[in-house]
């Protein structure tokens, strides 16, 4: 059924374009000197073996966050689902992703790049040798109990930022 209105007229009725701003300021860029940030412990509820991290960026406009992780030999991340995709760059060491190649996943040795699709599940991410990697998370991580799959925490950019800020405060209190 055609009402006689053009698509342009229909859109104008739904959204009053005269009330929209004419200009949007771009999101401010950021540059981070890694040596200026302290390494702080990654929450033990989500990792084993003394993993440390530096939060490099949060981008509310994308729902993303980026960090670099220092993973001692024998350390691991707890089970989790990537709600959104993620990309990593392993700068040193070795990482067993999704159980490693012996358990149906992948084992990568630095330098290595990886992409994790939406809903990728990791029963455990293990570091058999001292390793370091950078990762951008495009959406939250759902940290789960490896035995029953119950959600332990939903790590959004807001949660990552809050944990980082609390870790910095704790580090300055202990100094």
C-alpha positions as CSV (number, residue, x, y, z in Angstrom):
1,X,0.0,0.0,0.0
2,X,1.5,3.3,-1.1
3,X,0.7,6.4,0.9
4,X,2.1,8.6,-1.9
5,X,5.0,9.7,0.3
6,X,8.5,9.4,-0.8
7,X,11.0,7.5,1.4
8,X,12.6,10.8,2.2
9,X,9.3,12.3,3.5
10,X,8.7,9.2,5.6
11,X,12.1,9.4,7.2
12,X,11.6,13.1,8.0
13,X,8.3,12.4,9.7
14,X,10.0,9.8,12.0
15,X,13.1,11.8,12.8
16,X,12.9,15.6,12.9
17,X,16.2,16.3,11.3
18,X,16.0,20.0,12.2
19,X,16.6,19.0,15.8
20,X,19.8,17.0,15.0
21,X,23.1,18.7,15.5
22,X,24.9,19.9,12.3
23,X,28.3,18.8,13.6
24,X,29.6,16.1,15.8
25,X,33.1,16.5,17.3
26,X,35.3,13.5,16.7
27,X,36.2,11.3,19.6
28,X,39.5,12.5,21.0
29,X,42.5,10.3,20.1
30,X,44.8,8.8,22.6
31,X,48.4,7.8,22.8
32,X,49.8,5.7,25.7
33,X,53.4,5.3,26.6
34,X,53.5,1.8,28.0
35,X,56.4,2.4,30.3
36,X,54.4,5.2,32.0
37,X,51.8,2.7,33.2
38,X,52.4,0.3,36.1
39,X,51.8,-3.4,35.8
40,X,49.0,-4.4,38.2
41,X,47.7,-7.8,39.1
42,X,44.8,-9.1,37.0
43,X,41.9,-10.2,39.2
44,X,42.6,-13.7,40.7
45,X,38.9,-14.6,40.2
46,X,39.6,-14.6,36.5
47,X,43.2,-15.9,36.3
48,X,45.8,-18.1,37.9
49,X,49.5,-17.8,38.2
50,X,50.1,-14.1,38.7
51,X,49.0,-12.5,35.4
52,X,49.5,-8.7,35.3
53,X,48.0,-6.2,33.0
54,X,47.9,-2.6,31.8
55,X,44.6,-1.1,30.6
56,X,45.5,1.0,27.5
57,X,42.1,2.3,26.3
58,X,38.4,2.1,26.7
59,X,36.2,3.3,23.9
60,X,32.6,3.7,25.0
61,X,31.5,4.6,21.5
62,X,32.5,1.0,20.4
63,X,32.0,-0.8,23.7
64,X,35.6,-1.9,23.4
65,X,38.7,-2.0,25.6
66,X,42.3,-2.7,25.0
67,X,45.0,-4.1,27.3
68,X,48.4,-5.7,27.4
69,X,49.0,-8.7,29.6
70,X,52.1,-10.1,31.2
71,X,51.7,-13.9,31.8
72,X,54.2,-15.9,33.8
73,X,55.0,-19.4,32.8
74,X,52.2,-21.7,34.0
75,X,49.6,-18.9,34.2
76,X,46.1,-19.0,32.7
77,X,42.9,-17.2,32.2
78,X,39.7,-18.7,33.5
79,X,36.9,-20.0,31.2
80,X,35.1,-17.3,29.2
81,X,33.0,-16.5,26.2
82,X,33.8,-13.6,23.9
83,X,30.4,-11.8,23.6
84,X,32.0,-9.7,20.9
85,X,35.0,-10.4,18.7
86,X,38.6,-9.8,19.8
87,X,42.0,-9.5,18.3
88,X,45.3,-10.3,19.9
89,X,49.0,-9.9,19.1
90,X,51.3,-12.3,21.0
91,X,54.5,-10.3,21.4
92,X,56.5,-13.0,23.3
93,X,56.1,-16.5,24.5
94,X,53.5,-19.2,23.7
95,X,49.8,-19.3,24.2
96,X,47.4,-22.3,24.2
97,X,44.1,-21.0,23.0
98,X,40.8,-23.0,23.4
99,X,42.8,-25.8,25.0
100,X,45.7,-25.7,22.7
101,X,46.4,-27.8,19.6
102,X,46.4,-31.1,21.6
103,X,42.8,-30.4,22.8
104,X,41.2,-29.1,19.5
105,X,42.3,-25.5,19.9
106,X,45.4,-23.7,18.8
107,X,48.9,-23.2,20.2
108,X,50.6,-20.0,18.9
109,X,54.2,-18.9,19.4
110,X,55.2,-15.3,19.2
111,X,55.1,-13.3,17.2
112,X,51.5,-14.3,16.4
113,X,48.2,-12.6,15.6
114,X,44.8,-14.1,16.4
115,X,41.1,-13.3,15.9
116,X,38.4,-14.5,18.2
117,X,34.9,-14.4,16.8
118,X,31.7,-13.5,18.6
119,X,30.7,-16.3,21.1
120,X,34.2,-17.9,21.0
121,X,34.5,-20.1,24.1
122,X,37.8,-20.7,25.9
123,X,37.8,-23.4,28.6
124,X,41.2,-22.1,29.6
125,X,43.9,-20.0,28.0
126,X,47.2,-21.3,29.2
127,X,50.8,-19.9,29.0
128,X,53.4,-22.7,29.2
129,X,56.2,-20.2,29.1
130,X,56.5,-16.5,30.1
131,X,54.4,-14.6,27.6
132,X,53.1,-11.1,26.7
133,X,50.2,-10.2,24.5
134,X,48.1,-7.2,23.5
135,X,44.4,-7.6,23.0
136,X,41.4,-5.5,21.9
137,X,38.0,-6.7,23.1
138,X,35.1,-5.5,20.9
139,X,32.5,-6.1,23.5
140,X,32.4,-7.8,26.9
141,X,33.8,-11.1,28.1
142,X,31.5,-13.4,30.0
143,X,33.7,-15.0,32.6
144,X,32.2,-18.4,33.5
145,X,32.6,-21.2,36.0
146,X,34.4,-23.9,34.0
147,X,32.5,-26.7,35.6
148,X,28.9,-25.6,35.3
149,X,29.1,-22.6,32.9
150,X,27.5,-20.2,35.4
151,X,28.4,-16.5,34.8
152,X,30.9,-15.2,37.3
153,X,31.2,-11.7,35.8
154,X,30.4,-9.8,32.6
155,X,33.6,-7.8,31.9
156,X,32.5,-4.7,29.9
157,X,34.6,-1.7,29.1
158,X,33.1,-0.1,32.2
159,X,34.1,-3.1,34.4
160,X,37.6,-3.2,33.0
161,X,38.0,0.5,33.7
162,X,36.7,0.2,37.2
163,X,39.0,-2.8,38.0
164,X,42.0,-0.9,36.5
165,X,41.2,2.2,38.6
166,X,40.8,0.2,41.8
167,X,44.1,-1.6,41.1
168,X,45.9,1.7,40.6
169,X,44.5,3.0,43.9
170,X,45.5,-0.2,45.7
171,X,49.0,0.0,44.2
172,X,49.4,3.6,45.4
173,X,48.2,2.7,48.9
174,X,50.7,-0.1,49.1
175,X,53.6,2.1,47.8
